[in-house]
Amino acid sequence: MKEYRTINKIAGPLVFVEKTEPVGYEELVNIVQSDGTVKRGQVLDSSDDIVVIQVFESTAGIGRDAGVRFTGETIKMPVGRDMLGRILSGAGKPKDGGPEIIPEKRLDIGGAAINPYARQSPADFIQTGISTIDATNTLVRGQKLPIFSGSGLPHNEIALQIARQARVPGSTEEFAVVFAAMGITKEEENQFMADFERTGALEHAVVFLNLADDPAVERIITPRLALTTAEYLAFELGFHVLVILTDMTNYCEALRQIGAAREEVPGRRGYPGYMYTDLASLYERAGLIKGLKGSVTQLSILTMPGDDITHPIPDLSGYITEGQIVVNRDLHRKGIYPPINVLPSLSRLMNNGIGEGKTREDHKKVSDQMYAGYAEGNDLRGLVAIVGKDALSERDQRLLEFADLFEGKFVRQGHDENRTIEDSLDLGWELLATLPEELLVRIDRNTIQKYHPKYRKQGA
């Protein structure tokens, strides 16, 4: 293997090498220091004059006399069924004290693009056990659905709860969770590891943990390692895999850091102009393939800087994905967990995965009626602040009370409370029963007589 000693410049995590033979994009590189230690990197850019290498570790200690060897290979993830139950670093190395993974295969972390014609339309309901997702913003197998949160909000707790509870009701097919955390603190790492071990969820999960003090470059490959693992479990072993990625904001910050080190012309708010394409290369790896048994479903969590939903990261994510779940600071201040605001939340594939034979025939109608009642009751809170509650009509007062009940009973649930979809829909009916029947305009008469608590008691 030819060795070059033509390092021109070192900037942050990047090493610039001159006068090389033609090398491939994303090719693996070994950098041999003067003391014989080897650091690994990857070709980030290649031109006639300069090859740019991003180093997976710190560049401290790399001098201009270091030798650079191009291996001719790209990064490959060792995968196998034995990965289930393992906790790995953001670079894919064992972090749980267990042995190295004995691979059944080594797969390129870039993944293979799914032919659009081969994609199957998502249509199967995934139960997370959280009412505000299952009943009003349903997650469907093969979907990519981000969670928009803010700094200091309990998105990590929501992610862990989903990882513990997610399943496909009535299905005997194998289900797995691939959990990838990027740029987390040591405290968060301990929280994640303790929760997975405490609840036994680790048995059917593969966990990747990239810490805040790990190199930014590692943050770029962590979600790709996780998605490669998920694709292997799904499309070669037939698992239905839920991939949880947190926090995509830390991932995008790493992109910005590397872009600045490369002296690229920045785009919106300093992020690279290619961030949309880069995010799409991750999000679009969710889906189902015709003729194959497994599936990859994605829940990506991102913290909106300054709670700004128009920030480039949530804005671009919204274009690529199929809806969003919005975590709300006002609900969190009220002590409500999980503080998910159903009003700006949306699941574009919800209608594909609900209804008779999938969840329940009344699902869509109950969801629409609760949404309408809560939206109107929430709007009335602003009016009450001006004119007072006594100035409202009886109808408006009932809707105002419904909004409080909706938040206090439907949105609020315990950290370990795992509600079935039937539990969530029945709870929805209990709340709707507090409203006069003439306000239930989004539900037909037959459905009301079948499911409304008043008529169910009469039938019993």
C-alpha positions as CSV (number, residue, x, y, z in Angstrom):
1,M,0.0,0.0,0.0
2,K,1.5,3.3,-1.1
3,E,2.3,5.9,1.6
4,Y,2.2,9.6,1.0
5,R,4.0,12.2,3.2
6,T,2.6,15.3,1.5
7,I,0.3,16.7,4.1
8,N,-0.3,20.3,3.2
9,K,-2.6,21.6,6.0
10,I,-4.6,20.4,9.1
11,A,-7.8,22.3,9.9
12,G,-10.0,21.0,12.7
13,P,-11.0,17.4,11.8
14,L,-9.6,17.7,8.2
15,V,-6.3,16.8,6.7
16,F,-5.3,18.2,3.3
17,V,-2.9,16.0,1.2
18,E,-1.2,17.0,-2.0
19,K,0.1,15.1,-5.1
20,T,-1.7,11.8,-4.7
21,E,-2.9,9.3,-7.3
22,P,-6.6,9.3,-8.1
23,V,-8.6,8.2,-5.0
24,G,-12.3,7.5,-4.5
25,Y,-14.8,9.6,-2.6
26,E,-15.5,8.2,0.9
27,E,-12.4,5.9,0.6
28,L,-11.0,4.8,3.9
29,V,-7.6,6.2,4.9
30,N,-5.0,5.2,7.5
31,I,-2.8,8.0,8.8
32,V,0.5,6.7,10.4
33,Q,2.0,9.1,12.9
34,S,5.7,9.3,13.6
35,D,5.4,7.1,16.8
36,G,3.7,4.4,14.7
37,T,0.1,4.9,15.9
38,V,-2.6,4.8,13.3
39,K,-5.6,7.1,13.0
40,R,-8.4,6.3,10.6
41,G,-10.2,8.7,8.3
42,Q,-12.3,9.0,5.1
43,V,-11.9,10.9,1.8
44,L,-14.3,13.8,2.0
45,D,-13.2,15.6,-1.3
46,S,-10.9,14.7,-4.1
47,S,-9.5,16.9,-6.9
48,D,-6.5,16.9,-9.2
49,D,-4.4,18.8,-6.6
50,I,-5.7,18.2,-3.1
51,V,-7.4,15.3,-1.3
52,V,-9.4,16.3,1.8
53,I,-9.6,13.6,4.6
54,Q,-11.9,13.8,7.6
55,V,-10.3,12.1,10.6
56,F,-12.6,10.0,12.8
57,E,-10.6,10.9,15.9
58,S,-8.8,14.0,17.1
59,T,-6.2,15.4,14.7
60,A,-3.9,16.2,17.6
61,G,-0.5,14.8,17.2
62,I,-0.7,14.4,13.4
63,G,2.3,16.2,11.9
64,R,3.3,17.0,8.3
65,D,5.6,14.0,8.3
66,A,2.8,11.6,9.0
67,G,2.2,8.9,6.3
68,V,-1.1,8.7,4.5
69,R,-2.3,5.4,3.1
70,F,-5.4,5.0,1.0
71,T,-7.0,1.6,1.4
72,G,-9.2,1.5,-1.6
73,E,-12.2,0.5,0.5
74,T,-15.2,2.4,1.9
75,I,-16.6,2.2,5.5
76,K,-18.4,-1.0,6.1
77,M,-20.5,-2.0,9.0
78,P,-20.1,-5.6,10.4
79,V,-23.7,-6.8,10.8
80,G,-25.3,-10.0,12.2
81,R,-28.2,-11.3,14.3
82,D,-26.0,-11.2,17.4
83,M,-26.1,-7.4,17.3
84,L,-29.5,-7.5,19.1
85,G,-29.0,-6.6,22.7
86,R,-25.7,-4.8,22.2
87,I,-24.7,-1.2,23.0
88,L,-22.1,0.2,20.6
89,S,-20.2,3.5,20.3
90,G,-21.0,6.0,17.5
91,A,-18.3,4.3,15.5
92,G,-19.8,0.9,15.9
93,K,-17.4,-0.5,18.5
94,P,-18.7,-2.4,21.6
95,K,-19.4,-0.1,24.5
96,D,-21.1,-2.7,26.8
97,G,-18.0,-4.7,27.7
98,G,-19.0,-7.5,25.4
99,P,-16.9,-9.0,22.6
100,E,-16.4,-7.6,19.1
101,I,-19.3,-8.4,16.8
102,I,-18.7,-11.5,14.6
103,P,-20.2,-10.3,11.3
104,E,-22.3,-12.4,9.0
105,K,-21.8,-9.6,6.5
106,R,-20.0,-6.3,6.0
107,L,-22.2,-3.7,4.4
108,D,-21.4,-0.3,2.9
109,I,-22.8,2.4,5.3
110,G,-24.0,4.5,2.4
111,G,-26.8,1.9,1.8
112,A,-28.4,1.1,-1.5
113,A,-31.0,3.4,-2.9
114,I,-34.5,1.9,-3.0
115,N,-35.9,1.9,-6.5
116,P,-39.1,4.0,-6.3
117,Y,-41.0,1.4,-8.3
118,A,-40.0,-1.3,-5.7
119,R,-41.3,0.8,-2.8
120,Q,-44.4,-0.5,-1.1
121,S,-46.9,2.0,0.3
122,P,-46.9,2.0,4.2
123,A,-50.2,0.7,5.6
124,D,-49.7,-1.1,8.9
125,F,-50.3,0.6,12.3
126,I,-47.4,0.8,14.9
127,Q,-48.6,1.1,18.5
128,T,-46.3,3.3,20.6
129,G,-48.5,3.2,23.7
130,I,-48.6,7.0,23.7
131,S,-52.2,8.3,23.0
132,T,-51.3,11.6,21.3
133,I,-49.3,9.6,18.7
134,D,-51.4,6.5,18.3
135,A,-54.9,8.1,18.3
136,T,-54.3,11.5,16.7
137,N,-50.9,11.3,14.8
138,T,-50.6,7.6,14.0
139,L,-47.2,6.1,13.1
140,V,-47.4,3.7,10.2
141,R,-44.9,0.9,9.4
142,G,-42.4,2.2,6.8
143,Q,-43.0,5.9,7.6
144,K,-40.5,8.6,8.5
145,L,-42.0,10.8,11.2
146,P,-39.8,13.4,13.0
147,I,-40.4,14.7,16.6
148,F,-39.8,18.5,16.8
149,S,-38.7,19.4,20.3
150,G,-36.8,22.2,22.1
151,S,-33.9,22.4,24.5
152,G,-34.8,21.2,28.0
153,L,-38.0,19.4,26.9
154,P,-38.3,15.6,27.6
155,H,-37.8,14.3,24.1
156,N,-35.3,11.8,25.3
157,E,-37.8,10.3,27.8
158,I,-40.4,10.1,24.9
159,A,-37.8,8.4,22.7
160,L,-37.1,5.8,25.4
161,Q,-40.8,5.2,26.1
162,I,-41.4,4.6,22.4
163,A,-38.4,2.3,22.2
164,R,-39.7,0.3,25.1
165,Q,-43.4,0.1,24.1
166,A,-43.5,0.1,20.2
167,R,-45.0,-3.0,18.6
168,V,-47.4,-4.0,15.9
169,P,-50.6,-5.3,17.6
170,G,-51.7,-8.8,16.7
171,S,-48.5,-9.4,14.7
172,T,-46.2,-12.4,15.5
173,E,-43.5,-11.1,13.2
174,E,-40.1,-10.2,14.7
175,F,-39.8,-6.6,15.8
176,A,-36.6,-4.7,16.7
177,V,-35.5,-1.2,17.6
178,V,-32.3,0.5,16.4
179,F,-31.6,3.5,18.7
180,A,-28.9,6.0,17.7
181,A,-28.0,9.0,19.9
182,M,-25.7,11.7,18.6
183,G,-23.8,14.3,20.5
184,I,-25.3,13.3,23.9
185,T,-23.8,14.1,27.3
186,K,-22.3,11.5,29.6
187,E,-25.4,11.9,31.9
188,E,-27.7,11.2,29.0
189,E,-25.7,8.2,28.0
190,N,-26.0,6.8,31.5
191,Q,-29.8,7.5,31.4
192,F,-30.2,5.7,28.1
193,M,-28.1,2.6,29.1
194,A,-29.9,2.3,32.5
195,D,-33.3,2.6,31.0
196,F,-32.7,0.0,28.3
197,E,-31.2,-2.4,30.9
198,R,-33.9,-1.7,33.5
199,T,-36.9,-2.4,31.2
200,G,-35.4,-5.3,29.3
201,A,-36.0,-3.4,26.0
202,L,-32.3,-4.0,25.2
203,E,-33.1,-7.6,24.3
204,H,-34.7,-6.6,21.0
205,A,-32.6,-3.4,20.4
206,V,-29.3,-2.3,19.0
207,V,-28.0,0.9,20.6
208,F,-25.4,3.4,19.1
209,L,-24.2,6.1,21.5
210,N,-22.1,9.0,20.2
211,L,-21.0,11.4,23.0
212,A,-20.6,15.2,22.9
213,D,-16.9,14.9,23.4
214,D,-16.5,12.4,20.5
215,P,-15.2,13.8,17.2
216,A,-17.8,15.6,15.1
217,V,-16.9,13.4,12.2
218,E,-18.1,10.4,14.1
219,R,-21.5,12.1,14.5
220,I,-21.8,12.0,10.7
221,I,-21.4,8.2,10.4
222,T,-23.4,7.2,13.5
223,P,-26.9,7.4,11.8
224,R,-25.5,5.7,8.7
225,L,-24.2,2.8,10.8
226,A,-27.6,2.6,12.6
227,L,-29.6,2.6,9.3
228,T,-27.3,0.0,7.7
229,T,-27.9,-2.2,10.7
230,A,-31.7,-1.6,10.4
231,E,-31.7,-2.4,6.7
232,Y,-29.8,-5.7,7.3
233,L,-32.3,-6.7,10.1
234,A,-35.2,-5.7,8.0
235,F,-34.5,-6.7,4.4
236,E,-32.2,-9.7,5.0
237,L,-33.5,-11.2,8.3
238,G,-37.2,-10.1,7.9
239,F,-37.5,-7.9,11.1
240,H,-39.8,-4.9,11.3
241,V,-37.4,-2.3,12.6
242,L,-38.1,1.0,14.3
243,V,-35.1,3.4,14.0
244,I,-34.9,6.2,16.5
245,L,-32.4,9.0,15.8
246,T,-31.7,11.6,18.4
247,D,-30.6,14.4,18.1
248,M,-30.6,15.4,14.4
249,T,-29.7,19.0,15.4
250,N,-26.4,17.7,16.8
251,Y,-25.8,15.9,13.5
252,C,-26.5,19.1,11.5
253,E,-24.1,21.1,13.7
254,A,-21.4,18.5,12.9
255,L,-22.1,19.1,9.2
256,R,-21.8,22.9,9.7
257,Q,-18.5,22.4,11.6
258,I,-17.0,20.3,8.9
259,G,-18.3,22.7,6.2
260,A,-16.6,25.6,8.0
261,A,-13.3,23.6,8.3
262,R,-13.5,23.0,4.5
263,E,-14.1,26.8,4.0
264,E,-17.3,26.1,2.1
265,V,-19.6,28.9,1.1
266,P,-22.3,28.7,3.9
267,G,-26.0,28.5,3.2
268,R,-28.9,29.5,5.5
269,R,-27.7,30.3,9.0
270,G,-24.2,29.0,8.2
271,Y,-25.3,25.4,7.4
272,P,-24.0,23.8,4.2
273,G,-26.1,24.3,1.1
274,Y,-26.2,20.5,0.6
275,M,-27.8,19.9,4.0
276,Y,-31.2,19.1,2.4
277,T,-29.6,16.4,0.2
278,D,-27.6,15.1,3.2
279,L,-30.7,14.8,5.4
280,A,-32.7,13.2,2.6
281,S,-30.0,10.5,2.2
282,L,-30.8,9.5,5.8
283,Y,-34.6,10.0,5.9
284,E,-35.2,8.2,2.6
285,R,-33.7,5.0,3.9
286,A,-37.0,4.3,5.6
287,G,-39.7,2.2,3.9
288,L,-40.9,-1.1,2.7
289,I,-39.8,-3.0,-0.4
290,K,-42.2,-5.1,-2.5
291,G,-41.6,-8.8,-2.1
292,L,-39.5,-8.5,1.1
293,K,-40.8,-9.3,4.5
294,G,-39.2,-6.6,6.7
295,S,-39.6,-2.8,7.0
296,V,-37.7,0.2,8.3
297,T,-39.6,2.9,10.1
298,Q,-37.9,6.1,11.3
299,L,-38.6,8.4,14.2
300,S,-36.0,11.2,14.2
301,I,-35.8,13.7,17.0
302,L,-34.5,17.2,16.6
303,T,-34.4,20.1,19.0
304,M,-35.4,23.4,17.3
305,P,-32.9,26.2,18.2
306,G,-34.9,28.8,20.0
307,D,-38.1,26.7,19.6
308,D,-38.1,28.1,16.0
309,I,-40.0,25.7,13.7
310,T,-38.9,27.8,10.7
311,H,-35.2,27.1,11.5
312,P,-33.4,25.3,8.6
313,I,-33.2,21.9,10.4
314,P,-36.9,21.4,11.2
315,D,-37.9,23.3,8.0
316,L,-35.9,21.0,5.7
317,S,-36.9,17.9,7.7
318,G,-40.5,18.8,7.2
319,Y,-40.1,18.8,3.5
320,I,-38.5,15.4,3.4
321,T,-40.5,13.5,6.0
322,E,-44.2,12.6,6.3
323,G,-45.4,14.9,9.1
324,Q,-44.1,15.9,12.5
325,I,-44.9,15.4,16.2
326,V,-44.4,18.7,18.1
327,V,-43.3,18.7,21.7
328,N,-44.7,21.9,23.4
329,R,-43.0,24.0,26.1
330,D,-46.3,25.4,27.5
331,L,-47.6,21.9,28.1
332,H,-44.3,21.0,29.8
333,R,-44.6,24.1,32.0
334,K,-48.0,22.8,33.1
335,G,-46.3,19.6,34.3
336,I,-47.9,17.5,31.5
337,Y,-46.0,14.5,30.2
338,P,-45.6,13.8,27.3
339,P,-46.1,17.4,26.3
340,I,-47.1,16.7,22.7
341,N,-49.2,19.4,21.1
342,V,-51.6,17.7,18.7
343,L,-52.6,20.9,16.9
344,P,-49.4,21.6,14.9
345,S,-48.6,17.8,14.8
346,L,-49.4,15.8,11.7
347,S,-49.0,12.3,10.4
348,R,-49.5,12.4,6.6
349,L,-49.8,8.6,6.4
350,M,-52.2,8.2,9.3
351,N,-55.2,7.4,7.1
352,N,-53.3,4.5,5.5
353,G,-52.8,2.7,8.8
354,I,-56.1,3.1,10.7
355,G,-59.7,2.0,10.4
356,E,-61.5,-1.4,10.6
357,G,-59.1,-4.3,10.5
358,K,-56.1,-2.2,11.4
359,T,-57.1,-0.2,14.5
360,R,-60.9,0.4,14.9
361,E,-63.6,1.6,12.6
362,D,-64.2,4.8,14.7
363,H,-60.6,5.8,14.9
364,K,-60.6,8.6,12.3
365,K,-63.9,10.1,13.5
366,V,-62.9,10.1,17.1
367,S,-59.5,11.7,16.2
368,D,-61.1,14.4,14.1
369,Q,-63.7,15.2,16.7
370,M,-61.2,15.5,19.5
371,Y,-58.9,17.6,17.4
372,A,-61.8,20.0,16.5
373,G,-63.0,20.2,20.1
374,Y,-59.5,20.9,21.5
375,A,-58.7,23.4,18.8
376,E,-61.8,25.4,19.5
377,G,-61.4,25.1,23.3
378,N,-57.8,26.2,23.0
379,D,-58.7,29.3,21.0
380,L,-61.3,30.2,23.6
381,R,-58.6,30.5,26.2
382,G,-57.4,33.7,24.5
383,L,-60.9,35.1,24.6
384,V,-61.3,34.3,28.3
385,A,-58.2,36.3,29.0
386,I,-60.0,39.3,27.6
387,V,-63.7,39.0,28.5
388,G,-63.6,36.5,31.3
389,K,-65.1,33.0,31.5
390,D,-68.6,34.2,32.6
391,A,-69.0,36.1,29.3
392,L,-68.9,32.8,27.3
393,S,-71.9,30.9,26.2
394,E,-72.7,27.5,27.7
395,R,-71.5,25.9,24.5
396,D,-68.1,27.7,24.7
397,Q,-67.7,26.9,28.4
398,R,-68.2,23.2,27.6
399,L,-65.5,23.4,24.9
400,L,-63.2,25.3,27.2
401,E,-63.6,22.6,29.8
402,F,-63.0,19.9,27.1
403,A,-59.6,21.5,26.3
404,D,-58.6,21.2,29.9
405,L,-59.8,17.6,30.2
406,F,-58.1,16.7,26.9
407,E,-54.7,17.9,28.2
408,G,-55.2,16.6,31.8
409,K,-56.5,13.1,30.9
410,F,-55.7,12.3,27.2
411,V,-52.3,14.0,26.7
412,R,-51.1,13.3,30.2
413,Q,-49.9,9.8,30.9
414,G,-47.2,8.1,32.9
415,H,-43.6,7.5,31.8
416,D,-44.3,3.7,31.9
417,E,-48.0,3.8,31.0
418,N,-48.5,1.8,27.9
419,R,-52.0,2.4,26.5
420,T,-53.3,0.1,23.7
421,I,-55.1,1.9,20.8
422,E,-58.4,0.6,22.3
423,D,-57.5,2.3,25.6
424,S,-56.8,5.6,23.8
425,L,-60.0,5.5,21.7
426,D,-62.1,4.6,24.7
427,L,-60.5,7.4,26.7
428,G,-61.3,9.7,23.8
429,W,-65.0,8.7,23.9
430,E,-65.1,9.4,27.7
431,L,-63.9,12.9,27.0
432,L,-66.3,13.4,24.1
433,A,-69.2,12.3,26.3
434,T,-68.7,15.5,28.3
435,L,-69.8,17.5,25.3
436,P,-73.5,17.7,24.1
437,E,-74.2,15.2,21.3
438,E,-75.1,18.0,19.0
439,L,-71.5,19.2,19.1
440,L,-70.2,15.8,17.8
441,V,-70.7,16.9,14.2
442,R,-67.7,14.9,12.9
443,I,-69.1,11.5,14.0
444,D,-72.1,9.9,12.3
445,R,-75.1,8.8,14.3
446,N,-74.5,5.0,14.0
447,T,-71.0,5.3,15.3
448,I,-72.2,7.4,18.3
449,Q,-74.8,4.8,19.2
450,K,-72.2,2.0,18.9
451,Y,-69.3,3.6,20.9
452,H,-70.7,6.6,23.0
453,P,-70.5,5.6,26.7
454,K,-74.1,6.5,27.3
455,Y,-75.4,4.0,24.7
456,R,-72.8,1.3,25.6
457,K,-74.1,1.4,29.2
458,Q,-77.7,1.1,28.0
459,G,-76.7,-1.8,25.8
460,A,-75.0,-3.5,28.7
